Amino acid sequence: MLQTGIVILARKSKKTKTIKDVVENMMFDGKPRQSVPCALRKQADAQSAFVMSVLNEILTELPEHSVRAPNFGTFYCFEGAEFSRNPKTGETVKVKDRKQVKFSMSAKAKMKFNK
């Protein structure tokens, strides 16, 4: 799975969280994983797997199409050259073309994020 590669940076604690951490926090109300019944832990694992499969599907679609999630934002693939500067000489150098994933947040998500 891609689980270790996708992380979320918590704003206040500056601690990096994985998708699994976020799902477990939502389902377990902050309780330790060991104190939660086994059935609920299995459900959390299944939901984490579902979120990862959605993210993997987004990544496979990005090279050809942009992916829009209503009230959340749009993922799109940007392909282009970048320019960098040599700090010693100040000369501008073109870095080779590469694909990058960009995300544009929707207005509703911005309002909720900036509360």
C-alpha positions as CSV (number, residue, x, y, z in Angstrom):
1,M,0.0,0.0,0.0
2,L,0.9,3.6,-0.4
3,Q,0.1,4.3,3.3
4,T,3.5,5.4,4.4
5,G,3.8,7.8,1.5
6,I,0.6,9.9,2.1
7,V,0.7,12.0,5.2
8,I,-1.2,14.8,6.7
9,L,0.5,17.5,8.8
10,A,-1.5,18.5,11.8
11,R,-1.6,22.3,12.1
12,K,-1.2,22.7,15.9
13,S,0.9,19.8,16.9
14,K,3.3,19.8,13.9
15,K,3.0,16.0,14.1
16,T,2.8,14.0,10.8
17,K,-0.3,11.8,10.6
18,T,-1.1,9.0,8.2
19,I,-4.5,8.3,6.7
20,K,-4.8,5.4,9.1
21,D,-4.2,7.7,12.1
22,V,-6.9,10.1,10.9
23,V,-9.5,7.3,10.3
24,E,-8.8,5.8,13.7
25,N,-9.1,9.1,15.4
26,M,-12.5,9.7,13.8
27,M,-13.7,6.2,14.7
28,F,-12.2,5.7,18.2
29,D,-12.8,9.2,19.5
30,G,-9.1,9.5,20.5
31,K,-9.1,6.3,22.6
32,P,-6.1,4.0,22.3
33,R,-6.4,1.3,19.7
34,Q,-6.0,-1.6,22.2
35,S,-9.0,-0.4,24.3
36,V,-11.4,-0.6,21.3
37,P,-13.3,-3.8,20.4
38,C,-11.8,-5.9,17.6
39,A,-14.8,-5.5,15.3
40,L,-14.4,-1.7,15.3
41,R,-10.6,-2.0,14.7
42,K,-11.3,-4.2,11.7
43,Q,-13.8,-1.7,10.4
44,A,-11.3,1.1,10.8
45,D,-8.7,-0.9,8.8
46,A,-11.3,-1.5,6.1
47,Q,-12.1,2.3,6.0
48,S,-8.4,3.1,5.8
49,A,-8.0,0.7,2.9
50,F,-11.0,2.3,1.2
51,V,-9.5,5.8,1.5
52,M,-6.2,4.5,0.2
53,S,-7.9,2.9,-2.8
54,V,-9.7,6.2,-3.6
55,L,-6.4,8.1,-3.4
56,N,-4.7,5.5,-5.6
57,E,-7.5,5.8,-8.2
58,I,-7.0,9.6,-8.2
59,L,-3.3,9.1,-8.8
60,T,-4.0,6.8,-11.8
61,E,-6.4,9.2,-13.4
62,L,-4.3,12.3,-13.0
63,P,-2.1,12.0,-16.0
64,E,-5.1,12.2,-18.4
65,H,-7.8,14.1,-16.4
66,S,-8.2,16.4,-13.5
67,V,-10.2,14.9,-10.6
68,R,-12.7,17.1,-8.8
69,A,-14.2,16.3,-5.4
70,P,-17.2,18.6,-4.8
71,N,-16.9,20.9,-1.8
72,F,-13.3,19.7,-1.3
73,G,-11.2,20.7,-4.3
74,T,-9.6,19.6,-7.6
75,F,-6.5,17.5,-8.1
76,Y,-4.7,18.1,-11.5
77,C,-1.4,17.2,-13.1
78,F,0.8,20.0,-14.1
79,E,3.6,19.4,-16.6
80,G,6.2,22.0,-17.2
81,A,9.7,23.3,-16.8
82,E,10.9,25.1,-13.8
83,F,13.6,27.7,-13.5
84,S,16.2,27.7,-10.8
85,R,19.0,30.1,-9.9
86,N,22.6,29.3,-9.3
87,P,23.3,31.0,-5.9
88,K,27.0,31.6,-6.7
89,T,26.7,33.3,-10.1
90,G,23.0,34.3,-10.1
91,E,22.5,32.6,-13.4
92,T,19.0,31.3,-14.2
93,V,19.0,27.6,-15.2
94,K,16.0,25.7,-16.7
95,V,15.3,22.4,-14.9
96,K,14.0,19.6,-17.0
97,D,10.3,19.1,-17.5
98,R,8.5,16.9,-15.0
99,K,5.0,16.2,-13.9
100,Q,3.7,17.5,-10.6
101,V,0.4,17.0,-8.8
102,K,-1.4,20.2,-7.8
103,F,-4.4,20.7,-5.6
104,S,-6.8,23.6,-5.7
105,M,-9.1,23.9,-2.7
106,S,-12.7,24.7,-3.1
107,A,-14.2,27.9,-1.6
108,K,-16.2,25.9,1.0
109,A,-13.1,23.9,2.1
110,K,-11.2,27.2,2.4
111,M,-13.8,28.7,4.6
112,K,-13.9,25.6,6.9
113,F,-10.0,25.4,7.0
114,N,-9.6,29.1,7.9
115,K,-12.1,29.1,10.8
